[in-house]
Amino acid sequence: MFEGRQAHSLILENTNGEVNGEHHERMFRSQGSCSSSCLNGQQMIGTVLDTAASAKIPKSRLGGGGGGTPREGPSDVELIKERFAKLLLGEDMSGGGKGVSSALALSNAITNLAASVFSEQNRLEPMPAETKARWRREIDWLLSVTDHIVEFVASQQVSKDGTNMEIMVTQQRKDLLMNIPALRKLDAMLLGYLDNFKDQNEFWYVKKNADDDDNGGAPGNDKWWLPQVKVPPEGLSDVSRRWLQFQKESVNQVLKAAMAINAQVLMEMEIPESYIEALPKNGKASLGDAIYRGITVDVFDPEQFLQSIDLSTEHKVVDLKNRIEASIVIWKRKMQNKESKSSWGSAVSHEKREQFEERAETILHLIKHRFPGISQSTLDISKIQFNKDVGQAVLESYSRILETLAHAVMTKIEDVLDADAKAVDPTHDRKQVHTEPIKKLDPKEELEKLNNMDPPNSMTLSDFMGWHLDQDADAEKKETGGTGESDGNSLKKPPKVATHKKFSYIEKLENLGGLRSPTARH
């Protein structure tokens, strides 16, 4: 993906592989007055190393080259050593103790791993088996740190004489005990959703050309390096369209759960003093006159407020988010210090300030819902950078990369649906319609919705077709009074490939022993 500049040798070689004599003499004259004849028998500076001489040079254990036999690749043990050496050194490979904290080093390691694994996932297709195995293996290594973050809890123990005693035992910290398994399951679900696209053949991808903007593809955008989705001229079939919509809703629920966990972890992180010191004196100075007037009006409507703000670019959205978050911090600090004199003093009453803070929170939640793939705010970056809690660093980074992956998958599904709509109606214009009410996401509630989803969470197109036919047959049976017959002819339903019982993804994983596909697929 990245094309680095390659260093070229200063030595000119002829077709026989010998060093050019004239250039050779010129190089050595530049090193000193001694000619090349006085260096007979010695390895000359600037020439190609003699393989016989270089074979005697000791080789580093960290390198894979050195003229020896080619290695097949580093073993798992060597990779673990490399990963955890970087963590222990705080990414300061000089060993001078100037590295970052363990929390930030672990957060960066998880982020970089996800970037290297998911950066090439530009299509709706299963992840390559080798890449998926690498992701599961290496994320397990990094998450294993949380197994040793414990706290003391009370427990009952029965002694030999039958006496009950209360003792203190160690247990994984509560926030990790609840959220790490939940994030692992969200991870497995996202990979499962990508696996669902292995059998589809109604849309495909082509390389995007500058002059390629026909009706069969998605609307043009500035991401020219991404492949362009194509659909048949008549569009997708009705079943495929419904299946894609179902996949979108499923991924969207995973996105909500990951966003809820990430927001909760960030909220629990301490605000760095450096961020507080850089804040202006009051919320009005942070927001600006226009935004401040929009929030402090007598009748406040968050939808109308956002419509009045220019959010045409990502930079403007992030700037608004930064201003609102700064004002919330300022108002909360003033409310906490209302009884003591402070340099943050203001003429605004406590009740008004509390009302403004609630309105700003509402706008912030609306921005996060409408722009889930937006860049992190200054406050979030500051919290992550100065956070010292390793457990919170793992939860934040893991939930953030799952949120990013879920948003990317959902965007690709929307691209296919939009290409289909454009094939059916060339005048179609992609617009995002937000009909869901504004509310703060709760991790437990969003995970419960995932577990109680009506159809199975992992379903290929063929599975969906069977499930869809079953649903239609049941509805028709109810309408005809339960006879299941029409005009004397018996209608035979296709064999069931999925049950209508509500599935719990957690139970399904436990019953299937890991990340295997449902038996209905095979």
Secondary structure, 3 states (H helix, E strand, C coil): CCCCCCCCCCCCECCCCCECHHHHHHHHHHHCCCCHHHHCCCCCCCCCCCHHHHCCCCCCCCCCCCCCCCCCCCCHHHHHHHHHHHHHCCCCCCCCCCCCCHHHHHHHHHHHHHHHHHCCCCCCCCCCHHHHHHHHHHHHHHHHHHHHCEEEEEEEEECCCCCEEEEEEEEECHHHHHHHHHHHHHHHHHHHHHHHHHCCCCCEEECCCCCCCCCCECCCCCCCCCCEEECCCCCCCHHHHHHHHHHHHHHHHHHHHHHHHHHHHHHHCCCCHHHHHCCCCCHHHHHCHHHHHHHCCCCCCHHHHHHCCCCCCHHHHHHHHHHHHHHHHHHHHHHHCCCCCCCCCCCCCHHHHHHHHHHHHHHHHHHHHHCCCCCCCHHHHHHHHHCCCHHHHHHHHHHHHHHHHHHHHHHHHHHHHHHHHHHHCCCCCCCCCCCCCCCCCCHHHHHHHHHCCCCCCCCCHHHHHHHHHHHHHHHHHHHCCCCCEECCEECCCCCCCCCCCCCCHHHHHHHHCCCCCCHHHC
